[in-house]
Amino acid sequence: MNFDIALLLIQDGIVNGALYALLALALLLVFAVSRVMFVAQGEFVTFGALSLAVLQQGSMPGTVWLLLILGGLAFLADLAVAWKTKRWEGLRGSALLNLALPILLGGLAYWLAPLKPPLAVQVILAVALVVPLGPIVYRLAFQPLANASVLVLLFVAVAVHYALLGLGLLFFGAEGWRTPAFTSFRVSVGPMLVSGQSLLVIGSSAVLILLLTLFFNRTLWGKALRATAVNRVGARLVGIRTEAAGRLAFALTALFGALSGVLISPITTIYYDTGFLIALKGFVGTAIGAMVSYPIAALGALFVGLLESFASFEASALKEVIVFSLLIPVLLWRSLKTHHVGEEEEE
């Protein structure tokens, strides 16, 4: 390996690490607010990329049907709860989110897809089709079990992953998709040629992370999410609706996943199951941050991207093993640093 190759590997690692950082922050946000280790985060990546690819072919993506079906089921669940409790005040909001919004987005996709609108419109529509899936999935799978143990929620998250994986295969098929690059711009940085797509990925990730920071620090909803993450019972006592906080957290994680899929789709071929492996690498970054620190999780994800890049050059067949083996020393270190509570102490 010479210096020029090392620079190329660093560039590739930073691009991948920027995407992993987005997913790591999304995973950490969902876990902090709802205690759900959201294994199905990668499916949002897949749906975002494949929806954009199908739209660029002039067809309506299967995400529309998935959104309509799951939205209808979520509304029926809310209707059943309202009927049981005789409280109808929240049913209008459920109808807007779970019925009206999917129908509106489906109509837009049906109208715009054959017209092949500009790339920016296609990207916005692809992301918009995926984002409502976040709160809908939360309503169907996790809100009824909000008080369950973390282990039970993990089992449910795994079940959701396999369900969405099968639906992805049903609606998009087994073939891979790859979208054209968003820009053909290139710039020389010393001996290294940097593509505009790489700069777009890095810049977009940095902007999204900055916006997330401002959202947490400057907005009422962001502060409500932080309060829910610190103490769910205390947040409920001061009037914060933890169910609404959970829906918002899942909407944000769907947004980050869809944007990651859109950004990565010109770089690599996306299959219906590609997102799972990408999200797992974001999870490694989250584990480095001990599931509590956003900055360390982002830096950990960036390190994962660099490690993967160099591992793919030195031992491409073992790059996944090398990346995921990073969890072993991290978890051992965290185990040694954490005070373990015994059964007597719990009582």
N, C-alpha and C positions, 0 to 999 in steps of 0.2 A: 504494500500500500504506500503510495506517495502522497505528497501534500495536496495535489489537485483532487485525487480521489477522496481524500479525507474531507475536503471542503464540500464535495458533492454529497457525501454521506451525511455531513452535518446539516446541509440544506434540506435533504430528504427527511432527516430525523426531526428537524424543527417543524416542518410542515405537518408531519404525522403527529408530533407531540402537541401541536396547537389544537388539532382536532380531538386528540385524547383528553386534553385539558378541558375542553368544552363538555365532553361527556362525563369526565370526573366531577366537575362542578355540579352538573345536573344530577348525577347519582348521589352526591353528598347532600344536595338540597332536599331531594326526596326522602333520603334516609333520616335527615335531621328533623324534618317536619312530620313525617308519617311513620317512621321506624321501618319502612319497607326497603329492603335491599332489592331494588328494581332490576331484576335480571333481564327483563324484556326491553330495556332501554335501546338495545341494538335494533329492535324491530322498527322503531321510529326512524332510525338512520336509513334502514332499507326502504321503508315506505316513502320517505322523502326523495331518495335518489331514483327509485323506480317510477314514482309518480311523475317526476320531471322527465325521465326518459320516454315514458309513454306519451306524455303531452307533446314532446318534440316530434313524435311520430304522427301527430294529428289525431290521436285516439283519446278516449276518456279513460283515465286510469281506474283500476279496480278499487283504489282507495275510496272512491265515491260510494260504491256499494257497501264496503266495509263500514264506512262512517254512518250510512243510513241504517244498516242493520243493528249495529251496536247502539246507535242513538235511540232507535226505537225500543230496544231492550232496556236501556237506562230509563227512558220515560215510563215504561210499564212498571219498572221497579219502584220509581217514585210514586206512581199512581197507586200501586198496591200499599205502600206505606201510608199514603194520604188516606186511603180508604179504611185502613186499619185503625189509624189514630184519629180520624175525622178532622184532620188539619189540612186545609186545602190551600193555604196562603202561598206555599212554595211551589205549587204546581205550575204556575204561569212561567216562572223562571226556568223550570225544568223543560217545559215545552219549547221555550225559546232556544235553550242551549242544545237540547237533544233531538228536537224535531225541526224547528224552523231554520236553524243555522246549517245543519247538514243538507236540508232541501235546497237552501239558497246556494251553498257551495256546489252541490251537485248540478244545479241549473247553470251556474256559471261555467263549470267544467264542460257540460254538454254543449253550451253555446260557443265557448272559446276554443275548445280543443281542435275542431276541424279548421278553424281560421288560422291556426299556427301563429299566435300573437308574438310580439317581441319577447326576447329571452327574459327580460325583467318581469314581465307579466306572468310568464310560465313559472318562474321561480316563486313568485309571490303566491300563485295559485297552488302550486305543489306543496308549499309549506303550510298554507291555510287549510288544505285538506287533511293534513296530519295533526296539526295542533289540537283540534277539538277531541281527537282520540285520547289524549292524555287524561283530561277530567272524566271522560266517559268510561275509560278503563278503570279509573279510580272508583267511580260510583258503582260499577258492577262488581268489581273484584275485591276492593280493599275497604271501602267505607263501611260495609256491614261488619267487618272484622277489625274495626279501628282499635279495639281494646284487647285484641289477641296478642299473644307473645310474639317476639321477633322471629322465632323459629317457625311458627305457623304462618306468619306473613311471608317468610322466605319460601315456604312450600307453595303458597298461593302464587307468588311471583314466578316461580319455576313453571307452574301450570299455565299461567298467562303467557309466558314465553313460548311454550310449545303450542298453545292455541293460536297465537298470532303468527308463529312460524308456519303452521299448517295453512292458515288463511292467506299468508303471503304467497305460498306455493300455489294455492287455488286461484288467486286473483291475478298473479303475475307470471306464473309458469316457472319452469326450472332453468330457462335460458338466462344468460347474463346480459346485462345492459351497461352501456357506457355512453355518456353524453359528450358532445363536442366541448372543447375548452371555451371558457367564457371570454377569453381574450387571447390574442396572438402576440401580445406585447412581450418583449424580452429585453433584459438589461444586463450588461456586463459589469461584474463586480470583481475587479482584478482578473484572475484566471478563470473565474466562475461565471457561467451564464445562468442567470436567474429568470425563470419564466414568470409571466404575469399571473398565471394561475396560482403559483406558489405564493406570490406576494398577496394575492387576493385572499387566500386561505389564512395566512398569518395575520393580515390586517383585519379581516372580518372577525377572527377569533379574539384578537386583542380588543376590538371595539365592543364585542358582545360581553366579554369579561368586565370591561369598564362599565358598560351599561348595567350589568348585573350588580356591580358594586354600588353604583349610584342608586339603583332601585332599592337595595337593602338599606342604605343610609339616609335617603332623602324622601322616600315615599311612605305613605301610611300603610299600604299593603305590604311593602317590604319589611317595615318594622313589625307588622303583625306576624309575618312569617318567621322573623327572628325570634319573636316572643314565643311562638308556638314551638319552635325548635328547642328553646331553652327549657320551657316548662309548659307542657300541654294543659295541665290542670290549672295552673296559674293564669294562662292565657284565656281559658274558658271562663274563669272567675271574673276577669276584667272585661268580658263581653266579646272576645274574639271567637268567631265560629271556626272551630278546628276543622270541620268538614269543608268549609270554604277555603281554608288555608291549604288543605290537602289537594283540593281540585286545582288551586292556583299553582301549587308546586308541581303537579303532574302536567299542567299546561305548559309551564316553563321547561320542564324536562323534554316534553314532546317538541317544543320549539327548538331547543338546542339540538335535539336528535335530528329533526328534519333538516335544519340548516347544515349540520355536519354532513348529512347524506348528500345534500345538494352540492356542497363544496367539494366533496371527495369524488363525486360521480364522474368528473372528467379525468381524474387521476388514475382510477382503478376500475376494473369491471365489477359491477355489483350484482350478486345473485340474491335470491330470496333469503338465504341464511348468512350472508356476509356480515350483517350488522352485529351479530352475536359476538363474534371474535373481536370486532372493533371495540364494542362496549366493554368486553372483559379487560382489554388493555387500559381503558379508562378506569376500570375498577382497581387495577393495580396501582394507578396513581392515587386513587382515593384511599386505598389501604396504607400507602406511604404517609398520607396525611392523617392517619389514625381515625378516619371517618368523622373528623371534627374540624380540621383546619382547611379552609378554602385555599389560601396561598400555597401551603405545602402540598396540597393535592394537585394544584396546577403545576407546580414545579416538578412534582413526582411524575405527572403525566408527560411533561416535556422530557424528563430523563428517560422514561419508557420509550418515547419515540426515538431518541438518540441511540439508546441501547439496541432497539430493534433494527435500526438502520445499519449499524456497524456489525451486528450479528448476522444480518442477511448477506453481508459481503464476506465475512470470514467463514460462516457456517450456515448457509441458507437453509439447509434441511433441518437445522436445529434452532432456528431463530425463535420459534414460538416457545420451545422448551426453555430457552435462555431467558426470555422475557417473563414467563410465568414462574420460573424458578426464583425470580427476584422476590416473590411473595414469601419464600421460606425464611430468609434472614430478617425480613421486615416483621413478619408475624412473631418470630422468635424474640426479637428485640422488644416488640410491644408487649409480649407475654411476660418478659422479665421486668419490664418497667411498670406493669399494671399490678395493682394490689388485688389479689384474688379473695373474694368473699366466700367463706365457708358456710356450711349449713347452720352451724351454731350461731355465727354472726348474723345470718339472715333472720333467725328467729328472735 
